[in-house]
């Protein structure tokens, strides 16, 4: 009986020994694998920051795992990691791709924890130079990861608290944008457009007259709208911009665009006759001067507005109030969002969260702006000079 047991266990024991012996070698830094050199050092680093990239998985050398077996040894501690990665990639490739099916071609897909990007843009204009769409998509993904981390830090949430992934689609051709708009967003709009709440998605033609294929324009637009998508998908699938929370919806989107880029140049204004550009997107000094000059209350006039009916200046004011909350009372951001999701008023929410009336909120906000914004504007000017 003992002999039979040993014969049965022998292969398993041998496998355990082999696994223990897979320690790599000096050539692979005892990893058992080496980084795939077909991606280039800079691009490899960007590929390592995302979950999946449809261009990377086409690599014949590594299959998108970004790792290749060491030629000098039988493997090491990262050998199984490579195998697991390849298995995950195969599963990802088998997922449904309705947009690809609709357009009858393979598109560039890039996925990070909370965002699924389609970037069908060959190249963008970066000053006098040009940048490949694939490379820019990775740069945008890097900042979206940073935005998501900051958003979760402020709102006290994590990945599981969102109702689903945010989808962002970028098109180099107007006809593709119009086609997916009609099919998936149920709109005939030719401009950038987002569907918020359930299954949120944003789509834009990157080379229309407003953006002209500019890296800066598409970069800021992407971050601004990413914040809108996140806000509409946290806890409840609902856009609060038309549920008494227009100033909050606008302010949050401006806040995270400004937090990452130092300015905010995107506005969600209904029927705008020209591109808004209040104070070139740098609002600290302008608002500090405006509030010091005018004694009238500004917050009450914003409260009944939907996101799209706020004026340019009110967008800046909304950003500033959210900015004050983020820095002074971040613990109330999520309760306020949840309150707007239930249709509650701003006045009631400030009473519940801070035990303050609107006139008290206005004064505290004004005092903070007067103390902070001149210093912040000076710091930004100093950084720009360097």
NULO-370574 format. One record per residue (C-alpha): residue number from 1; y, x, z. Coordinates in Angstrom, 3 decimals. Layout:
+-----+----------+----------+----------+
|   k |        v |        u |        w |
+-----+----------+----------+----------+
| NUM |        Y |        X |        Z |
...
+-----+----------+----------+----------+
//
This chain:
+-----+----------+----------+----------+
|   k |        v |        u |        w |
+-----+----------+----------+----------+
|   1 |    0.000 |    0.000 |    0.000 |
|   2 |    2.358 |    2.818 |    0.867 |
|   3 |    1.653 |    4.510 |   -2.468 |
|   4 |    2.418 |    1.275 |   -4.352 |
|   5 |    5.685 |    0.838 |   -2.463 |
|   6 |    6.762 |    4.365 |   -3.253 |
|   7 |    5.965 |    3.909 |   -6.919 |
|   8 |    8.054 |    0.736 |   -7.025 |
|   9 |   10.986 |    2.311 |   -5.189 |
|  10 |   10.887 |    5.608 |   -7.057 |
|  11 |   13.168 |    4.516 |   -9.965 |
|  12 |   15.688 |    3.015 |   -7.529 |
|  13 |   15.702 |    6.097 |   -5.356 |
|  14 |   16.115 |    8.273 |   -8.431 |
|  15 |   19.051 |    6.123 |   -9.588 |
|  16 |   20.737 |    6.496 |   -6.192 |
|  17 |   20.316 |   10.257 |   -6.351 |
|  18 |   21.744 |   10.318 |   -9.870 |
|  19 |   24.744 |    8.273 |   -8.788 |
|  20 |   25.394 |   10.651 |   -5.938 |
|  21 |   25.094 |   13.600 |   -8.271 |
|  22 |   27.682 |   12.215 |  -10.753 |
|  23 |   30.462 |   14.284 |   -9.292 |
|  24 |   32.129 |   15.414 |  -12.510 |
|  25 |   33.115 |   18.992 |  -13.200 |
|  26 |   36.084 |   21.325 |  -13.165 |
|  27 |   36.990 |   20.478 |  -16.762 |
|  28 |   37.566 |   16.778 |  -15.952 |
|  29 |   38.965 |   17.406 |  -12.462 |
|  30 |   35.700 |   15.993 |  -11.098 |
|  31 |   36.425 |   12.552 |  -12.536 |
|  32 |   33.609 |   12.332 |  -15.066 |
|  33 |   36.152 |   11.183 |  -17.648 |
|  34 |   39.322 |   12.455 |  -19.266 |
|  35 |   42.423 |   10.607 |  -20.477 |
|  36 |   42.309 |    9.529 |  -24.112 |
|  37 |   44.607 |   11.807 |  -26.101 |
|  38 |   44.994 |    9.394 |  -29.011 |
|  39 |   47.781 |    7.472 |  -27.229 |
|  40 |   50.256 |   10.239 |  -26.500 |
|  41 |   51.439 |   11.120 |  -23.001 |
|  42 |   54.353 |    8.670 |  -22.752 |
|  43 |   52.543 |    5.737 |  -24.352 |
|  44 |   49.421 |    6.409 |  -22.258 |
|  45 |   51.492 |    6.048 |  -19.092 |
|  46 |   52.859 |    2.699 |  -20.324 |
|  47 |   49.400 |    1.453 |  -21.346 |
|  48 |   48.121 |    2.281 |  -17.863 |
|  49 |   50.730 |   -0.062 |  -16.355 |
|  50 |   49.450 |   -3.218 |  -18.103 |
|  51 |   46.252 |   -5.214 |  -17.795 |
|  52 |   45.575 |   -5.525 |  -21.517 |
|  53 |   47.211 |   -4.531 |  -24.797 |
|  54 |   45.761 |   -5.705 |  -28.104 |
|  55 |   46.918 |   -2.545 |  -29.884 |
|  56 |   45.368 |   -0.242 |  -27.298 |
|  57 |   41.982 |   -1.965 |  -27.526 |
|  58 |   41.827 |   -1.049 |  -31.210 |
|  59 |   41.528 |    2.637 |  -30.303 |
|  60 |   38.241 |    3.899 |  -31.767 |
|  61 |   38.076 |    6.744 |  -29.269 |
|  62 |   38.404 |    4.878 |  -25.953 |
|  63 |   38.199 |    1.177 |  -26.880 |
|  64 |   41.322 |    0.500 |  -24.845 |
|  65 |   39.894 |    1.849 |  -21.586 |
|  66 |   42.245 |    4.849 |  -21.974 |
|  67 |   39.356 |    7.013 |  -20.734 |
|  68 |   36.676 |    9.003 |  -22.571 |
|  69 |   33.490 |   10.537 |  -21.126 |
|  70 |   33.768 |   14.194 |  -20.214 |
|  71 |   31.906 |   16.345 |  -22.738 |
|  72 |   31.004 |   18.970 |  -20.159 |
|  73 |   29.220 |   16.808 |  -17.572 |
|  74 |   27.097 |   13.695 |  -17.185 |
|  75 |   29.796 |   11.673 |  -15.450 |
|  76 |   31.646 |   11.283 |  -12.202 |
|  77 |   33.307 |    8.783 |   -9.849 |
|  78 |   35.419 |    7.222 |  -12.640 |
|  79 |   32.541 |    6.732 |  -15.070 |
|  80 |   31.754 |    3.259 |  -13.738 |
|  81 |   35.448 |    2.441 |  -13.731 |
|  82 |   35.533 |    3.101 |  -17.467 |
|  83 |   32.462 |    0.919 |  -18.035 |
|  84 |   33.955 |   -1.933 |  -15.989 |
|  85 |   37.204 |   -1.614 |  -17.890 |
|  86 |   35.427 |   -1.885 |  -21.244 |
|  87 |   33.535 |   -4.971 |  -20.031 |
|  88 |   36.820 |   -6.608 |  -18.967 |
|  89 |   38.353 |   -5.812 |  -22.353 |
|  90 |   35.428 |   -7.388 |  -24.207 |
|  91 |   35.824 |  -10.552 |  -22.144 |
|  92 |   39.607 |  -10.607 |  -22.750 |
|  93 |   39.100 |  -10.256 |  -26.490 |
|  94 |   36.882 |  -13.352 |  -26.490 |
|  95 |   39.574 |  -15.617 |  -24.997 |
|  96 |   41.177 |  -18.408 |  -27.029 |
|  97 |   44.199 |  -17.303 |  -29.087 |
|  98 |   45.748 |  -20.553 |  -30.334 |
|  99 |   48.961 |  -18.953 |  -31.609 |
| 100 |   47.036 |  -16.404 |  -33.693 |
| 101 |   44.914 |  -19.228 |  -35.098 |
| 102 |   48.016 |  -21.269 |  -35.891 |
| 103 |   49.724 |  -18.400 |  -37.741 |
| 104 |   46.426 |  -17.250 |  -39.287 |
| 105 |   46.782 |  -13.588 |  -38.304 |
| 106 |   46.273 |  -11.241 |  -35.370 |
| 107 |   49.329 |  -10.777 |  -33.154 |
| 108 |   50.310 |   -8.127 |  -30.635 |
| 109 |   49.362 |   -9.388 |  -27.179 |
| 110 |   50.279 |   -7.651 |  -23.949 |
| 111 |   49.303 |   -8.917 |  -20.521 |
| 112 |   50.471 |   -8.046 |  -17.011 |
| 113 |   49.614 |   -9.891 |  -13.779 |
| 114 |   52.045 |  -12.834 |  -14.149 |
| 115 |   53.146 |  -12.625 |  -17.787 |
| 116 |   51.422 |  -12.986 |  -21.146 |
| 117 |   53.522 |  -11.548 |  -23.974 |
| 118 |   53.256 |  -11.980 |  -27.721 |
| 119 |   55.480 |   -9.463 |  -29.470 |
| 120 |   55.380 |   -9.936 |  -33.222 |
| 121 |   58.356 |   -7.685 |  -33.995 |
| 122 |   57.857 |   -4.500 |  -36.049 |
| 123 |   60.958 |   -2.775 |  -34.695 |
| 124 |   64.256 |   -3.269 |  -32.880 |
| 125 |   67.631 |   -1.588 |  -33.133 |
| 126 |   68.506 |    0.787 |  -30.295 |
| 127 |   72.040 |    1.916 |  -31.123 |
| 128 |   71.759 |    3.972 |  -34.302 |
| 129 |   68.052 |    4.512 |  -33.765 |
| 130 |   65.088 |    2.179 |  -34.016 |
| 131 |   62.207 |    1.570 |  -31.644 |
| 132 |   58.763 |    0.211 |  -32.461 |
| 133 |   58.115 |   -3.298 |  -31.212 |
| 134 |   54.921 |   -2.190 |  -29.470 |
| 135 |   56.758 |    0.467 |  -27.487 |
| 136 |   59.576 |   -1.898 |  -26.533 |
| 137 |   57.065 |   -4.543 |  -25.419 |
| 138 |   55.704 |   -2.028 |  -22.923 |
| 139 |   59.187 |   -1.141 |  -21.687 |
| 140 |   59.914 |   -4.832 |  -21.192 |
| 141 |   56.576 |   -5.322 |  -19.428 |
| 142 |   57.453 |   -2.497 |  -17.046 |
| 143 |   60.686 |   -4.256 |  -16.054 |
| 144 |   58.969 |   -7.640 |  -15.848 |
| 145 |   56.573 |   -6.138 |  -13.315 |
| 146 |   59.554 |   -4.868 |  -11.338 |
| 147 |   61.301 |   -8.240 |  -11.580 |
| 148 |   58.172 |  -10.036 |  -10.384 |
| 149 |   57.818 |   -7.693 |   -7.419 |
| 150 |   61.462 |   -8.223 |   -6.425 |
| 151 |   61.212 |  -12.000 |   -6.918 |
| 152 |   58.125 |  -12.186 |   -4.697 |
| 153 |   59.777 |  -10.015 |   -2.077 |
| 154 |   62.803 |  -12.326 |   -1.936 |
| 155 |   60.904 |  -15.624 |   -2.082 |
| 156 |   58.099 |  -14.533 |    0.225 |
| 157 |   55.398 |  -15.345 |   -2.319 |
| 158 |   52.525 |  -13.684 |   -4.149 |
| 159 |   50.568 |  -14.112 |   -7.355 |
| 160 |   48.358 |  -16.928 |   -6.084 |
| 161 |   51.403 |  -19.083 |   -5.287 |
| 162 |   52.265 |  -19.524 |   -8.965 |
| 163 |   50.673 |  -22.375 |  -10.897 |
| 164 |   49.843 |  -20.256 |  -13.927 |
| 165 |   50.983 |  -17.342 |  -16.091 |
| 166 |   54.384 |  -17.221 |  -17.759 |
| 167 |   54.193 |  -16.911 |  -21.548 |
| 168 |   56.902 |  -15.112 |  -23.531 |
| 169 |   56.886 |  -14.964 |  -27.329 |
| 170 |   59.106 |  -12.713 |  -29.444 |
| 171 |   59.271 |  -13.148 |  -33.224 |
| 172 |   60.711 |  -10.877 |  -35.870 |
| 173 |   60.625 |  -13.657 |  -38.485 |
| 174 |   62.586 |  -16.899 |  -38.157 |
| 175 |   59.881 |  -18.940 |  -39.877 |
| 176 |   57.274 |  -17.903 |  -37.279 |
| 177 |   59.597 |  -18.844 |  -34.424 |
| 178 |   60.279 |  -22.246 |  -35.988 |
| 179 |   56.587 |  -22.824 |  -36.631 |
| 180 |   55.454 |  -22.167 |  -33.063 |
| 181 |   58.446 |  -24.081 |  -31.714 |
| 182 |   57.297 |  -27.192 |  -33.551 |
| 183 |   53.607 |  -26.745 |  -32.770 |
| 184 |   53.668 |  -25.573 |  -29.148 |
| 185 |   57.127 |  -26.279 |  -27.694 |
| 186 |   57.647 |  -29.598 |  -29.500 |
| 187 |   61.175 |  -28.690 |  -30.542 |
| 188 |   62.973 |  -28.138 |  -33.832 |
| 189 |   65.552 |  -25.795 |  -32.270 |
| 190 |   66.174 |  -22.585 |  -34.199 |
| 191 |   67.631 |  -20.733 |  -31.210 |
| 192 |   65.848 |  -19.203 |  -28.233 |
| 193 |   64.110 |  -21.923 |  -26.277 |
| 194 |   62.021 |  -22.332 |  -23.133 |
| 195 |   59.721 |  -25.038 |  -21.870 |
| 196 |   59.763 |  -24.996 |  -18.070 |
| 197 |   57.504 |  -26.470 |  -15.428 |
| 198 |   53.908 |  -26.992 |  -16.533 |
| 199 |   52.553 |  -24.163 |  -18.712 |
| 200 |   55.989 |  -22.514 |  -19.058 |
| 201 |   56.738 |  -20.672 |  -22.284 |
| 202 |   59.756 |  -18.950 |  -23.833 |
| 203 |   60.183 |  -18.229 |  -27.548 |
| 204 |   62.888 |  -16.372 |  -29.476 |
| 205 |   63.664 |  -15.056 |  -32.950 |
| 206 |   64.813 |  -11.527 |  -32.118 |
| 207 |   66.818 |  -10.998 |  -35.291 |
| 208 |   68.912 |  -14.156 |  -35.397 |
| 209 |   72.710 |  -13.938 |  -35.486 |
| 210 |   73.016 |  -13.955 |  -31.694 |
| 211 |   70.688 |  -11.012 |  -31.004 |
| 212 |   70.468 |   -9.134 |  -34.323 |
| 213 |   67.393 |   -7.207 |  -33.255 |
| 214 |   69.286 |   -5.384 |  -30.500 |
| 215 |   67.204 |   -3.741 |  -27.777 |
| 216 |   69.868 |   -4.434 |  -25.130 |
| 217 |   70.214 |   -8.083 |  -26.114 |
| 218 |   66.468 |   -8.789 |  -26.178 |
| 219 |   65.884 |   -6.808 |  -23.002 |
| 220 |   68.425 |   -8.774 |  -20.949 |
| 221 |   67.389 |  -12.065 |  -22.561 |
| 222 |   63.765 |  -11.447 |  -21.641 |
| 223 |   64.495 |  -10.651 |  -17.999 |
| 224 |   66.888 |  -13.589 |  -17.592 |
| 225 |   64.417 |  -16.103 |  -18.944 |
| 226 |   61.501 |  -14.575 |  -17.060 |
| 227 |   63.274 |  -15.521 |  -13.829 |
| 228 |   63.729 |  -19.099 |  -15.096 |
| 229 |   59.996 |  -19.291 |  -15.881 |
| 230 |   58.967 |  -17.951 |  -12.477 |
| 231 |   61.239 |  -20.361 |  -10.614 |
| 232 |   59.816 |  -23.337 |  -12.511 |
| 233 |   56.239 |  -22.341 |  -11.715 |
| 234 |   56.312 |  -21.406 |   -8.027 |
| 235 |   54.428 |  -23.791 |   -5.716 |
| 236 |   55.083 |  -26.787 |   -7.988 |
| 237 |   55.241 |  -26.995 |  -11.788 |
| 238 |   58.799 |  -28.254 |  -11.984 |
| 239 |   62.175 |  -27.297 |  -13.393 |
| 240 |   64.842 |  -27.941 |  -10.745 |
| 241 |   67.772 |  -27.452 |  -13.128 |
| 242 |   68.004 |  -31.204 |  -13.644 |
| 243 |   66.974 |  -32.154 |  -10.104 |
| 244 |   70.188 |  -31.361 |   -8.217 |
| 245 |   69.423 |  -27.634 |   -8.357 |
| 246 |   71.271 |  -26.578 |  -11.519 |
| 247 |   73.425 |  -23.982 |   -9.749 |
| 248 |   70.326 |  -22.580 |   -8.024 |
| 249 |   68.319 |  -22.359 |  -11.256 |
| 250 |   71.169 |  -20.614 |  -13.090 |
| 251 |   72.044 |  -18.369 |  -10.163 |
| 252 |   68.484 |  -17.119 |   -9.720 |
| 253 |   68.136 |  -16.219 |  -13.414 |
| 254 |   71.442 |  -14.335 |  -13.360 |
| 255 |   70.545 |  -12.664 |  -10.067 |
| 256 |   67.399 |  -10.924 |  -11.302 |
| 257 |   68.901 |  -10.002 |  -14.649 |
| 258 |   71.811 |   -8.401 |  -12.777 |
| 259 |   69.564 |   -6.792 |  -10.164 |
| 260 |   67.644 |   -4.877 |  -12.832 |
| 261 |   70.392 |   -4.207 |  -15.376 |
| 262 |   73.628 |   -4.181 |  -13.402 |
| 263 |   75.145 |   -7.054 |  -15.401 |
| 264 |   74.311 |  -10.546 |  -16.626 |
| 265 |   75.148 |  -11.594 |  -20.176 |
| 266 |   72.907 |  -14.616 |  -20.790 |
| 267 |   73.894 |  -18.229 |  -20.200 |
| 268 |   71.950 |  -21.461 |  -20.500 |
| 269 |   74.826 |  -23.723 |  -21.574 |
| 270 |   74.299 |  -26.949 |  -23.500 |
| 271 |   76.088 |  -27.235 |  -26.850 |
| 272 |   78.025 |  -23.988 |  -26.494 |
| 273 |   80.374 |  -23.537 |  -29.455 |
| 274 |   80.545 |  -19.762 |  -29.008 |
| 275 |   78.587 |  -17.075 |  -27.171 |
| 276 |   79.751 |  -17.047 |  -23.516 |
| 277 |   80.830 |  -13.677 |  -22.155 |
| 278 |   82.585 |  -14.092 |  -18.839 |
| 279 |   84.093 |  -10.739 |  -17.806 |
| 280 |   81.531 |   -8.867 |  -19.965 |
| 281 |   78.777 |   -9.763 |  -17.535 |
| 282 |   80.222 |   -7.671 |  -14.686 |
| 283 |   81.443 |  -10.217 |  -12.221 |
| 284 |   82.066 |   -8.589 |   -8.837 |
| 285 |   85.745 |   -7.697 |   -9.112 |
| 286 |   86.660 |  -10.773 |  -11.156 |
| 287 |   85.118 |  -13.090 |   -8.570 |
| 288 |   86.588 |  -11.206 |   -5.626 |
| 289 |   90.065 |  -11.539 |   -7.146 |
| 290 |   89.525 |  -15.198 |   -8.089 |
| 291 |   88.371 |  -16.192 |   -4.611 |
| 292 |   91.204 |  -14.284 |   -2.957 |
| 293 |   93.780 |  -15.951 |   -5.217 |
| 294 |   92.483 |  -19.537 |   -5.040 |
| 295 |   92.057 |  -21.414 |   -1.771 |
| 296 |   90.328 |  -24.415 |   -3.329 |
| 297 |   86.610 |  -24.803 |   -2.662 |
| 298 |   84.418 |  -23.815 |   -5.615 |
| 299 |   80.890 |  -24.642 |   -4.442 |
| 300 |   81.266 |  -28.460 |   -4.247 |
| 301 |   82.160 |  -28.711 |   -7.941 |
| 302 |   78.911 |  -26.943 |   -8.899 |
| 303 |   76.578 |  -29.181 |   -6.902 |
| 304 |   76.294 |  -32.189 |   -9.268 |
| 305 |   75.904 |  -30.026 |  -12.385 |
| 306 |   72.705 |  -29.410 |  -14.290 |
| 307 |   71.995 |  -25.845 |  -15.395 |
| 308 |   73.279 |  -26.478 |  -18.907 |
| 309 |   76.506 |  -28.216 |  -17.879 |
| 310 |   77.860 |  -25.404 |  -15.692 |
| 311 |   80.890 |  -23.622 |  -17.141 |
| 312 |   80.935 |  -19.860 |  -17.762 |
| 313 |   82.804 |  -19.268 |  -14.523 |
| 314 |   80.488 |  -21.570 |  -12.614 |
| 315 |   77.520 |  -19.541 |  -13.864 |
| 316 |   79.153 |  -16.475 |  -12.308 |
| 317 |   79.863 |  -18.428 |   -9.102 |
| 318 |   76.255 |  -19.659 |   -8.993 |
| 319 |   75.027 |  -16.085 |   -9.369 |
| 320 |   77.302 |  -15.001 |   -6.535 |
| 321 |   76.117 |  -17.708 |   -4.125 |
| 322 |   72.486 |  -16.808 |   -4.857 |
| 323 |   73.445 |  -13.135 |   -4.489 |
| 324 |   74.847 |  -13.907 |   -1.040 |
| 325 |   71.682 |  -15.779 |   -0.082 |
| 326 |   69.438 |  -12.961 |   -1.369 |
| 327 |   71.260 |  -10.358 |    0.704 |
| 328 |   72.136 |  -12.391 |    3.811 |
| 329 |   69.525 |  -15.147 |    4.088 |
| 330 |   66.555 |  -14.457 |    1.771 |
| 331 |   64.288 |  -16.470 |    4.064 |
| 332 |   65.871 |  -19.723 |    2.827 |
| 333 |   65.288 |  -19.128 |   -0.913 |
| 334 |   61.829 |  -20.667 |   -1.025 |
| 335 |   62.620 |  -23.590 |    1.309 |
| 336 |   65.623 |  -24.400 |   -0.881 |
| 337 |   63.487 |  -24.297 |   -4.026 |
| 338 |   60.903 |  -26.553 |   -2.398 |
| 339 |   63.688 |  -28.905 |   -1.352 |
| 340 |   65.058 |  -29.143 |   -4.885 |
| 341 |   61.523 |  -29.789 |   -6.124 |
| 342 |   61.564 |  -32.866 |   -3.874 |
| 343 |   64.950 |  -33.960 |   -5.228 |
| 344 |   66.928 |  -33.132 |   -2.098 |
| 345 |   70.627 |  -32.265 |   -2.167 |
| 346 |   72.207 |  -28.849 |   -1.632 |
| 347 |   74.185 |  -30.173 |    1.321 |
| 348 |   71.038 |  -31.329 |    3.110 |
| 349 |   69.221 |  -28.096 |    2.347 |
| 350 |   71.965 |  -25.907 |    3.816 |
| 351 |   71.993 |  -28.139 |    6.895 |
| 352 |   68.219 |  -27.802 |    7.264 |
| 353 |   67.945 |  -24.081 |    6.607 |
| 354 |   71.150 |  -22.636 |    8.088 |
| 355 |   72.571 |  -25.548 |   10.113 |
| 356 |   75.748 |  -25.234 |    8.073 |
| 357 |   77.974 |  -27.679 |    6.222 |
| 358 |   79.126 |  -26.839 |    2.704 |
| 359 |   82.630 |  -25.858 |    3.798 |
| 360 |   81.086 |  -23.382 |    6.269 |
| 361 |   78.789 |  -21.951 |    3.574 |
| 362 |   81.791 |  -21.534 |    1.294 |
| 363 |   83.743 |  -19.588 |    3.898 |
| 364 |   80.853 |  -17.294 |    4.797 |
| 365 |   80.183 |  -16.649 |    1.108 |
| 366 |   83.887 |  -15.902 |    0.461 |
| 367 |   84.072 |  -13.485 |    3.393 |
| 368 |   80.952 |  -11.641 |    2.176 |
| 369 |   82.257 |  -11.393 |   -1.407 |
| 370 |   85.596 |  -10.012 |   -0.179 |
| 371 |   83.813 |   -7.350 |    1.855 |
| 372 |   81.016 |   -6.397 |   -0.549 |
| 373 |   82.074 |   -6.798 |   -4.171 |
| 374 |   84.924 |   -4.275 |   -4.340 |
| 375 |   82.582 |   -1.632 |   -2.847 |
| 376 |   79.766 |   -2.556 |   -5.215 |
| 377 |   82.030 |   -2.485 |   -8.282 |
| 378 |   83.282 |    0.955 |   -7.239 |
| 379 |   79.702 |    2.230 |   -6.905 |
| 380 |   78.786 |    0.911 |  -10.356 |
| 381 |   81.857 |    2.579 |  -11.867 |
| 382 |   80.947 |    5.867 |  -10.197 |
| 383 |   77.353 |    5.719 |  -11.509 |
| 384 |   78.614 |    4.962 |  -15.009 |
| 385 |   80.854 |    8.047 |  -14.973 |
| 386 |   77.911 |   10.264 |  -14.010 |
+-----+----------+----------+----------+
//
